[in-house]
Amino acid sequence: MSKLSEIDLGSTLLSTFILIGFIATAFVFVRLTIIGINYVKANYLKEEGEGRAEKITKSEKKGFN
């Protein structure tokens, strides 16, 4: 009977870790979706204007020239 309880314990632990993995994966997808939405809002939904021109000139200065 002791082997039966060990199998149940191992199965329970494995199922628990698989469930935790699914929850963590779902959390990562939700977080990436939020980051993507904020990126689109920040870069593509602004009107063309003075603020946009300043942002372009700042980005041109970055990197190796």
PyMOL commands that set and color helices and strands:
alter all, ss='L'
color gray80, all
select helices_A, chain A and resi 2-43+50-61
alter helices_A, ss='H'
color red, helices_A
deselect
rebuild
show_as cartoon
